[in-house]
Amino acid sequence: MPPSQNTSTPSTPQNFRATYVSTNTIQVSWDSSWNANNYTLDLAYDSSFNNILNNVTTANLNYTFTNLTPSTTYFIRLKANNNYGSSGYTSISVTTLPIGYTPPTYTTFLKGIRTPLEPSYLLPVKIFNLGNKIQIFTRANYYEWVDRIGIFNLDTDGNLIEPTTIIGVTGTSEDAAYFTDVLLENSEYIGTGIFYDAVVTTTICNESNSCSYSLSNIFLGKLNSQLNLIWVKSLGIGIEGNYIPIYCEYEPGGLRYLCGYDPNSADILYYEGINKIIKDPNSILLIGSLEVTIAKPLKDPREYLSYRYLLIVKLDLNGNLVWAKTISFPGYERSNAYFLTFNDGIKIDSYYYLVGEFVDTQSTQWPDPFHARDGLVAKIDENGNVIWIKMFKLTDGVDTFNRVIKMLDNNLVITGVCATSAGYRPCLIKIDQNGNLIKSIAIIPIFPAFPGSAGGHDLIITNDMNYAMIGGGASGPVVFAKFDSNLNLLNTTIFRVGEDEWTNRIIEINGGYIAVGEFNNAAPFECVIGPSGTAGLYFAKLNNLGYLEGCGCTATTSNPVDITNNVQIYTKTFNVNNYDITNYVYNFDLSIFEKKTGVETNITQYCPYTGGGYGFIYRPNIISTNIISTRHNKYMNLKIPQNIYSNIFLLISRLFNTKF
């Protein structure tokens, strides 16, 4: 158990980087540290910091050194402080620009990124600003590999500067593994995600003489700076079964023999899903959901009953299980079978604040589970005890909470989806640490083309001590909004990228913003990049106001609607239960993961628009490392062939022009 705030020193600041450099100025920024009150920076000519030129303490997340010497390399180190001590240092070196050098104009543009493996989508999981490059971890869905981890290293102009890396599981075409969240610390990555197994349980179920399922478990992995796996662990029960035998007699009063199984025989399937890692100096918390399906494949017709619970899993820093718990809402277990989950969370002092969604199927307005979703916020202590859970009905339709951060005034701001009369829109919700609502707004983009739907996906604190949100959705635009601590919109940008734009992420760098997200052109559509049928990442460079300048199919106007007085807050009875997975933690054989490097990537610039987007896809050979090995037998009667598709097809599409 991690020590409480009363005895803990803060964690070492992460993502320490230079965000602006001139001839005599260096601006540096960093991510907030757990349990920190303020931060101390030292500036020196030498990496040993024997002669410190400047020492400063600030409560902000950035600082600007001025009156520096041109063409000079400086070393800067940073630590976090509180009343009980300081963290370790993290340091960088930065060289000021020479006299007469003019930094390039910060132009805005839009690019499309695709790989030759024909992904059906590329969802960005995490963006890292590593100073000299932008690193994007994605969930990549490939025709041959199903879901894999795709890693792109780009410069700030969206150019590929290192070979694309794809990490997956060798096995059948049904196997999949992808990160849902990644942390970077001390040049090592800790990622959590979903691992799918194709399993066969018995040979008596159906016409093909097998009962097969695709199961999902949690996996937690650590990678080094070269993206090589250090260790990987799997957590999850997977499947349990109870087949009730039926015996027949050879003749009355004679010997019996097994002649079948009772139709009430069942497979119990456990689908563990994790969406977020929350790490402090002593532990790791994984949050998501657990779906339990009771399958009775021998019944005619077959019977399947699914139940959903919130899931929290506590681990030590080596990935060893401390405890796992589920949170259920009596009477709602089945109606929440697809929508109850924790999507994001943060730790403040000794408490976790977790956000997600809950289905209020007793709503008279929307008894259908899809439309009855409401935002959910939970406060939980370090031992997994729930202090409170509150549901926020922002509208009478679909409401979900996707992202939460701590504001500079110690309140929380959340972004997600709310269904206003104008459709599904991004929402911002400000609450205090007791879950009391302060303000909520819906952002309605005013867009010349068909607006579609959009929800809020990501939040950041900007260098000027304001905030920014980005989101997107189905058949709708990408929405970027900058706002102050009172949720007043300062400026917005809206632009179309594809037919769909999901899972958008945003970072601030060099005085501007970089946004990435999925684009998917399933069919010809107005204002899209690339030809119909293509999918990939978009890479948008916005200026310091957040605008994508000089491009068609963009707008800079949104209508913020204050919905504070319309929000209903309610609670439901819940139960917290231990989820015993002690005997279901496995160290993976690392050779079941396959790393492909040198994967060719196609990047096409689309903005400023010149009459339409275009692009092409092709499939060269790729380099494959690591060998296929036999997977450990983890489930009963597990039978998994180790086939993997190896043929690489060459596909060249015609250039395609789209009018805007």
BELKA-V390810 format. One record per backbone hydrogen bond with DSSP energy under -0.5 kcal/mol. CO is the residue of the C=O (numbers start at 1). NH is the residue of the N-H. E is the energy in kcal/mol with one decimal. If there is no record, write none. Layout:
# BELKA-V390810
CO,NH,E
CO,NH,E
This chain:
# BELKA-V390810
4,7,-1.5
4,8,-1.0
14,31,-2.8
17,19,-0.5
17,29,-2.6
20,27,-3.3
22,97,-1.8
24,68,-2.1
25,22,-2.6
26,65,-3.1
27,19,-2.4
27,20,-1.4
28,63,-2.2
29,17,-2.3
33,36,-1.4
34,11,-1.5
38,81,-2.9
39,58,-2.6
40,79,-1.9
41,56,-2.1
42,77,-2.0
43,53,-3.2
43,54,-1.3
44,75,-3.4
46,49,-1.3
50,52,-0.5
51,45,-0.6
54,43,-2.4
56,41,-2.9
58,39,-2.9
61,30,-1.9
63,28,-2.8
63,65,-0.5
65,26,-2.1
69,72,-0.7
72,74,-0.5
72,96,-2.5
74,94,-2.7
75,44,-2.5
76,92,-2.5
77,42,-2.0
78,90,-1.9
79,40,-2.4
80,87,-2.5
81,37,-3.5
81,38,-1.5
82,85,-1.4
85,82,-2.3
90,78,-2.5
92,76,-2.9
94,74,-3.4
97,71,-0.8
98,101,-1.7
101,103,-0.6
105,107,-1.7
109,541,-2.4
110,606,-3.3
110,607,-1.4
111,539,-2.6
112,604,-2.2
113,537,-2.4
114,602,-3.0
115,118,-0.9
117,143,-0.8
118,143,-0.7
121,141,-2.2
122,124,-0.6
123,139,-3.0
126,137,-2.6
128,130,-0.9
128,135,-2.7
130,132,-1.8
133,130,-2.4
133,135,-0.5
134,154,-3.0
135,128,-2.8
135,137,-0.5
136,152,-2.3
137,125,-3.5
137,126,-1.4
138,140,-0.7
138,150,-1.8
139,123,-2.7
140,142,-0.6
140,148,-3.2
141,120,-2.7
141,121,-0.9
142,146,-1.7
146,142,-3.3
147,177,-2.2
148,140,-3.1
148,150,-0.6
149,167,-2.7
150,138,-2.9
151,165,-2.1
152,136,-2.8
152,154,-0.5
153,161,-2.2
153,162,-1.0
154,134,-3.8
155,158,-2.1
159,155,-2.2
164,599,-1.6
165,151,-3.1
166,596,-3.4
167,149,-2.8
168,594,-3.1
172,175,-1.3
176,196,-3.4
178,194,-2.0
181,192,-2.3
183,190,-2.4
185,188,-1.6
188,185,-2.9
189,191,-0.5
189,223,-2.3
190,183,-2.7
191,221,-2.9
192,180,-3.3
192,181,-1.6
193,219,-1.8
194,178,-1.9
195,217,-2.3
196,176,-1.0
197,199,-0.7
197,215,-2.8
199,213,-2.5
202,211,-1.5
206,209,-2.3
210,212,-0.6
211,201,-2.7
213,199,-3.0
213,215,-0.6
215,197,-2.7
216,272,-1.7
217,195,-2.6
218,235,-2.6
219,193,-2.0
220,233,-2.8
221,191,-2.7
222,230,-3.6
222,231,-1.1
223,189,-2.6
224,227,-2.2
228,224,-2.4
231,222,-2.6
232,588,-2.4
233,220,-2.5
234,586,-2.7
235,218,-2.3
237,239,-1.4
238,270,-3.1
240,268,-3.8
242,244,-0.6
242,266,-2.2
243,245,-0.7
244,262,-3.3
246,259,-2.4
246,260,-0.9
248,257,-3.1
251,254,-3.3
255,250,-3.1
257,248,-3.0
257,259,-0.5
260,246,-3.1
262,265,-2.3
266,242,-3.0
267,269,-0.6
267,295,-3.2
268,240,-2.4
269,271,-0.6
269,293,-2.4
270,272,-0.8
271,273,-0.5
271,291,-2.3
273,289,-2.4
276,287,-1.8
278,285,-2.6
280,283,-0.5
283,280,-2.1
284,315,-2.9
285,278,-2.5
286,313,-2.6
287,275,-3.0
287,276,-1.3
288,311,-1.5
288,342,-1.0
289,273,-3.0
290,292,-0.5
290,309,-2.5
291,271,-3.1
291,293,-0.5
292,294,-0.5
292,307,-2.3
293,269,-3.0
293,295,-0.8
294,305,-1.9
295,267,-2.8
295,297,-0.5
296,299,-1.4
296,303,-1.4
303,296,-3.1
305,294,-3.0
307,292,-2.6
309,290,-2.8
310,327,-2.1
311,288,-2.2
312,325,-2.9
313,286,-2.9
314,322,-3.0
314,323,-1.4
315,284,-2.5
316,319,-1.9
320,316,-2.4
323,314,-3.3
324,579,-3.2
325,312,-2.5
326,577,-2.6
327,310,-2.5
328,330,-0.5
328,575,-2.5
329,332,-2.8
332,336,-1.9
333,308,-2.1
334,337,-1.7
336,340,-1.5
339,341,-0.6
341,343,-0.5
341,357,-1.9
344,355,-2.8
346,353,-2.9
348,351,-2.0
350,382,-0.6
351,348,-2.6
352,354,-0.6
352,380,-2.4
353,346,-1.9
354,378,-2.7
355,343,-2.7
355,344,-1.8
356,376,-1.6
356,401,-1.5
357,341,-1.4
358,360,-0.7
358,374,-3.0
359,361,-1.3
360,363,-1.7
368,372,-1.4
370,373,-0.6
372,360,-2.5
373,399,-1.4
374,358,-2.4
375,392,-3.2
376,356,-2.1
377,390,-2.9
378,354,-2.5
378,380,-0.5
379,387,-3.0
379,388,-1.3
380,352,-3.3
381,384,-1.7
385,381,-2.6
385,387,-0.5
388,379,-2.7
390,377,-2.7
391,393,-0.6
391,570,-2.1
392,375,-1.9
392,394,-1.1
393,568,-2.2
400,402,-0.5
400,417,-2.0
403,415,-2.2
405,413,-2.1
407,410,-1.8
411,407,-3.3
412,431,-2.3
413,405,-1.9
414,429,-2.5
415,402,-2.5
415,403,-1.8
416,427,-1.7
416,456,-2.8
417,400,-1.7
418,420,-1.1
418,425,-3.0
420,423,-2.0
423,420,-1.8
424,454,-1.9
425,418,-2.3
426,443,-3.0
427,416,-1.4
428,441,-2.2
429,414,-2.6
429,431,-0.5
430,438,-3.2
430,439,-1.5
431,412,-3.0
432,435,-1.9
436,432,-1.9
439,430,-3.3
440,563,-2.2
440,564,-0.8
441,428,-2.4
442,444,-0.7
442,561,-2.9
443,426,-0.6
443,445,-0.7
444,559,-2.8
445,447,-0.8
451,477,-1.0
455,472,-1.6
458,470,-1.7
460,462,-0.5
460,468,-2.1
462,465,-1.8
466,462,-2.2
467,483,-2.6
468,460,-2.0
469,481,-2.6
470,457,-3.0
470,458,-1.9
471,479,-2.3
472,455,-2.7
473,476,-0.8
473,501,-2.6
474,453,-2.1
478,495,-1.8
479,471,-1.8
480,493,-2.4
481,469,-2.7
482,490,-3.7
482,491,-1.2
483,467,-2.3
484,487,-1.9
487,489,-0.5
488,484,-1.9
491,482,-2.9
493,480,-3.0
494,555,-2.5
495,478,-3.2
497,529,-2.6
499,475,-1.7
500,520,-1.6
502,518,-2.3
503,124,-0.6
505,516,-2.1
507,514,-2.6
509,512,-1.8
512,509,-2.4
513,542,-3.1
514,507,-1.9
515,540,-3.1
516,505,-3.0
517,538,-2.7
519,536,-2.2
520,499,-0.6
520,500,-1.3
520,522,-1.0
521,533,-4.3
528,613,-0.6
531,534,-1.4
534,521,-2.8
536,122,-0.5
536,519,-2.7
537,113,-3.2
538,517,-1.3
539,111,-2.0
540,515,-2.7
540,542,-0.6
541,109,-1.1
542,513,-1.5
543,546,-1.9
547,543,-2.4
547,549,-0.9
548,551,-0.6
553,496,-1.8
555,494,-2.8
556,492,-0.5
557,446,-2.3
558,560,-0.7
559,444,-1.8
560,562,-0.5
561,442,-2.5
561,563,-0.6
563,566,-1.5
563,567,-0.8
564,567,-1.1
568,393,-3.4
570,391,-3.0
575,328,-2.6
575,577,-0.5
577,326,-2.8
578,580,-0.7
579,581,-1.1
581,584,-1.9
582,585,-0.6
584,236,-1.5
584,586,-0.6
586,234,-2.7
586,588,-0.7
588,590,-0.7
589,592,-2.2
590,593,-1.9
592,170,-3.4
594,168,-2.6
594,596,-0.5
595,597,-0.6
595,625,-2.0
596,166,-2.5
597,623,-1.1
599,164,-0.9
600,116,-1.4
601,603,-0.6
602,114,-2.5
604,112,-2.7
607,110,-0.7
613,658,-0.7
617,653,-0.9
623,597,-0.9
625,595,-0.8
632,634,-0.7
635,638,-1.3
647,649,-0.6
649,651,-0.6
651,653,-0.5
659,527,-0.5
